[in-house]
Amino acid sequence: MSTKPLIEIKQLWKEYGDNIVLERLNLDVYPGDFISIVGASGCGKTTLLNMLLGTEQPSRGAILLDGEPLSAEPSVERGVVFQKYSVFPHLTALENVMLGLEFASNSLTSSLFGRCVGAGKQAARDKALMMLDEVGLSQAQHKYPHELSGGMRQRLSIAQALIKKPRILLLDEPFGALDPGIRKDMHVLIKKLWREQQLTVFMITHDLSEGFHLGNRLWVFDHVRQDTQAPERFGAQVTFDIAIGNHDEDKHDKLADVHSVFRQKIA
Ligand SMILES: Nc1ncnc2c1ncn2[C@@H]1O[C@H](COP(=O)(O)OP(=O)(O)OP(=O)(O)O)[C@@H](O)[C@H]1O
């Protein structure tokens, strides 16, 4: 693994009015890290993801990408998948993935709706078909989202996020709404894509086992300081940054060690 951080989070604070959500985060993230993020509801996990995506800005401090301040809006370097599917209901699976390419090229005159014709459109279509194949959806290319199962819709969201070949993938409880069996299939898929596409991944989860199974690092968000009279007075921090590693046997032992400590903190 590279010794140079891909992302540096430096003295980062996020406040909404008087509500201090996050305080003084200092973290380095390396290319190829898969960071699982856990913590109690409302402690700022999604807020951090939004800052990494560029839809929210830090109140103080900075996030650096390759040593440079992160651009103030989403870019092709960062793909995102939410728990609720972010695909468009009136487009087929193939069209949804092609639309992902359009966002990447910053052209709103899309190959679906306008100018991009001929070779360009065919290339976009071929790329989208390959991506659908990667996520196991080639048979469903002409289906609309409402004709897909929950797991298939999340596969489609992942295809849409990855068609732009981002270096960073942001996952906000991506499998939270899926049945356990389907979740397992999704774990296999996301691990495969992480390795093949050499992604750096941030994944919020409420399932500690899932976080351990997928991640090579686990961040636990918690409040170091508490004021019960004024809960908004102190922000959450990353209180533990646990190196989980990549070997399933080691993970199993470590999970058993920390399960009882963190169980009540992440529910
Ligand atoms: N745009 C916003 N304006 C004002 N307050 C906000 C905004 N976004 C988030 N917050 C507040 O920031 C805090 C953290 O919210 P966030 O969604 O990041 O928590 P979370 O850890 O992801 O929670 P959960 O696990 O329930 O999804 C909450 O108090 C929330 O009300």
The ligand as an SDF file (V2000), in Angstrom:
LIG
                    3D

 31 33  0  0  0  0  0  0  0  0999 V2000
  -28.2390   20.3950    6.2050 N   0  0  0  0  0  0  0  0  0  0  0  0
  -28.3070   20.3450    7.5300 C   0  0  0  0  0  0  0  0  0  0  0  0
  -28.7300   21.4120    8.2360 N   0  0  0  0  0  0  0  0  0  0  0  0
  -28.7770   21.3970    9.5720 C   0  0  0  0  0  0  0  0  0  0  0  0
  -28.4340   20.3400   10.3310 N   0  0  0  0  0  0  0  0  0  0  0  0
  -28.0160   19.2410    9.6860 C   0  0  0  0  0  0  0  0  0  0  0  0
  -27.9310   19.1880    8.2620 C   0  0  0  0  0  0  0  0  0  0  0  0
  -27.4680   17.9560    7.9080 N   0  0  0  0  0  0  0  0  0  0  0  0
  -27.2810   17.2750    9.0510 C   0  0  0  0  0  0  0  0  0  0  0  0
  -27.6040   18.0440   10.1200 N   0  0  0  0  0  0  0  0  0  0  0  0
  -27.5090   17.6480   11.5310 C   0  0  0  0  0  0  0  0  0  0  0  0
  -26.2240   17.0830   11.7080 O   0  0  0  0  0  0  0  0  0  0  0  0
  -26.2920   16.0260   12.6450 C   0  0  0  0  0  0  0  0  0  0  0  0
  -25.6400   14.7830   12.0600 C   0  0  0  0  0  0  0  0  0  0  0  0
  -26.4430   14.2780   11.0060 O   0  0  0  0  0  0  0  0  0  0  0  0
  -25.9360   13.0560   10.1110 P   0  0  0  0  0  0  0  0  0  0  0  0
  -27.0370   12.7470    9.1540 O   0  0  0  0  0  0  0  0  0  0  0  0
  -24.6100   13.3610    9.5470 O   0  0  0  0  0  0  0  0  0  0  0  0
  -25.7920   11.8970   11.1990 O   0  0  0  0  0  0  0  0  0  0  0  0
  -25.5480   10.3390   10.9600 P   0  0  0  0  0  0  0  0  0  0  0  0
  -24.4920    9.9280   11.9170 O   0  0  0  0  0  0  0  0  0  0  0  0
  -25.2960   10.0500    9.5360 O   0  0  0  0  0  0  0  0  0  0  0  0
  -26.9510    9.7330   11.4130 O   0  0  0  0  0  0  0  0  0  0  0  0
  -27.7340    8.3840   10.9440 P   0  0  0  0  0  0  0  0  0  0  0  0
  -26.9020    7.2280   11.3860 O   0  0  0  0  0  0  0  0  0  0  0  0
  -29.0320    8.4760   11.6720 O   0  0  0  0  0  0  0  0  0  0  0  0
  -27.9020    8.4620    9.4420 O   0  0  0  0  0  0  0  0  0  0  0  0
  -27.7610   15.8490   13.0260 C   0  0  0  0  0  0  0  0  0  0  0  0
  -27.9680   16.5410   14.2350 O   0  0  0  0  0  0  0  0  0  0  0  0
  -28.4830   16.5450   11.9030 C   0  0  0  0  0  0  0  0  0  0  0  0
  -29.7000   17.0730   12.3410 O   0  0  0  0  0  0  0  0  0  0  0  0
  1  2  1  0
  2  3  1  0
  2  7  2  0
  3  4  2  0
  4  5  1  0
  5  6  2  0
  6  7  1  0
  6 10  1  0
  7  8  1  0
  8  9  2  0
  9 10  1  0
 10 11  1  0
 11 12  1  0
 11 30  1  0
 12 13  1  0
 13 14  1  0
 13 28  1  0
 14 15  1  0
 15 16  1  0
 16 17  2  0
 16 18  1  0
 16 19  1  0
 19 20  1  0
 20 21  2  0
 20 22  1  0
 20 23  1  0
 23 24  1  0
 24 25  2  0
 24 26  1  0
 24 27  1  0
 28 29  1  0
 28 30  1  0
 30 31  1  0
M  END
$$$$
